[in-house]
Amino acid sequence: MGVTNVSELDVVGHDGSAAGLKLAGTIITASAAEINALDVSSSNVVDCTAATLTVTAALHAGKIVTLNRAAGVTVTLPAATATGNIYRFVIGTAASSNANIIETSATSEHMTGSLRGVDDDAEGATGYQWNSETSDDTITMDGTATGGKVGDTITIIDYEATNFTVDGHITQSGASEATPFSAAVS
């Protein structure tokens, strides 16, 4: 919905008080970060090719983050504060050394939820359901046994103070498939 009449749009606070935006008689109280998060003119895909990525709500919430580094990426989530922010990760390049890791920012924060895995070894497709344990705070995808192949997706939601929920699909191989969840943050 666009502004059809310029008189509907006004900047308030001309007297030196805190300025705000007034639209059709209603003062808009969104912060700059909230407005920027809704900016549809910017890309909804963030490509990460660095060794580390510190996720922020302003730059990553509601967007797709592609992990594109053969030597793996270590992703650190922001603090879980019940914002409802959704963070989506897609493996764009499988880790051929090290691993792609997604972790919380503190040992007091945890991940709940599950990842569904499919074994793509030659013996045929076998499915796995990997559930997080109470103290899990890390997802490690090594490119084989714990997933992390091109196209794997993980969605993480900041739903409660100190807790994220996790849902996703991973592809595993190597005849020793294992859970990608662990309590590894120190």
N, C-alpha and C positions, 0 to 999 in steps of 0.2 A: 504494500500500500504506500503510495507516494503522497507527498504534500501537494495538494491541488491548488491551494490558495496561500500565497506568501503570508497573508495576515494570520494564518493558523500557526506559523512558526515564529517564535520570539525568544530572545535570550533574556533571561531575568537576572537581576542582581546589578543593574546599572548604577546603583548607589555605592558600589564598592563592596557589597556583601558577596558571599559565595555565589558565583554564577552557576546557573543551571540552564537547561534547555526546556522551553515551554512549547508544547505542541497541542494545538486545539484546546487551550485552557488547562492542560495538565502538565505539571512540572515532571520532567523525566529525571529520575534519580539514579540511573545506571552509572557505574563508574567507567572510566576510560577502558579498563581491562575488560569489563563486561561488554562494552560496545565493540571493542576490537575483536573479541571472541565471536561476535556475530557478523563480522565483516565478511560478506560473501565475495568481495572482490579479490581477496587473497586466496591462495591455493589451499585446498582442504587436504593436501598431501604434503607431509614433511619428510624429506629424504635424509636419512642419517648415514653418513659414511665415516664418521669419526669413531674413535675407540670408546668414547663415553658419551652419554647423553643424560643431562639432568632435565627431567620433564617439568614443565610449568603449566599451570592452567591456561595462562594467557597465550602461550605458543602451541600447546598440544591438545588441550581438551576439545573433544568433538572432531578431531582431525584423525587422519590415518598416518601413522608414522611407519615408514618403510625402513627396515634394517638392512643396509646394503654394504656390508663389509665382510670380506672373506675371512678376516682374522677375528671376527666377532665384535659385538657391541655390548657394553655394559650400560644398561638403562637404569637410572635411579628415579623412582616415582616421587612426587611431592608428598608431603605429610597427608595422611588420611584424616579429613576433618568433616566428613559427611556433606560434601558439596554437591554430590550427584554427578560430578564430572565423569565423563566417559573417555577413556584412553584406548585407542585401537592400534595394534601393532601387526604388521605383515612382514614376513620374511621375504625380502627381495633377492638376497644373496645368502645361500647356505654357508654357514661357518665351516671352513675347511681346516682351520686351526683355531684353538681356543673355543669359545662358545658365544652364543647370543644369550645374554643374561638380563632378566628384568627383576629388579629387587626393590623392596621398600627402603625408605630413608632411615629407618630406626628399628632396632630389635623389638621395640614395643608395638610395632605395627605388623599386621598379619594379612595373609591372603586366604580367603575361603572360596570354595567352588571346585570346578573340575575342568579337565582338559580331555577331550576325546582323541585317541590316537589310532592311526591306521598303520599297520606294518606293510611296507611295500616290497618286502623281499620276494624273491622268485617263487617261494613256496605257496604264494597266494595271500590275499588280503586277510588280515586278522585284526579285529578291533580291540581296543583297550579303553578303559575309563580310569583316568588317574585323578583321584580325589585328594585335595589338600588335607594336611593334618593341622591340628590346632595351632602349632607354633610356626608353620611355614611362612616364609617371608621372601622367597626367591624362586624364580623359574629359570632353569638352566637348560638351554637347547644346544646340544653339541653337534647337530647336523646329521646324527645317525640315531643312536639308541634312545636319546631323550627328545628327539624331534628337532625341528628347526630347518626343515627343507623349504625350498622356494614355494610360496603360496600359503604356508602355515599362518594362521591368524589367532591372535589373542586379544580379547576385550577385557579391560579392567575398569571397574566402576568404584569410585570413592563413595561408598554408601553409608558409612558409619565412622565415627571418630575411632581411629587406630585400626580400621578394617577396610580392606578392598575385597570385592568379589571378582572372581576370575571365570571366564568362559572362553573356550576356544577349541581349535582343531589343529592337531599336529600330525606329521607323517614321520614314522620311525622305521629303522632298519638295523641290520647288523646282528640279528639273532640273539640279542641280549637287551631287548627293549626294557626301559625302566622309567619310573616316574620322573618328570622334570621338576617336581616340587621338592624344596628342602628348607631348612632353617639355617641359612648361611650368612645372614647379615651380622656383622660384629660391631 
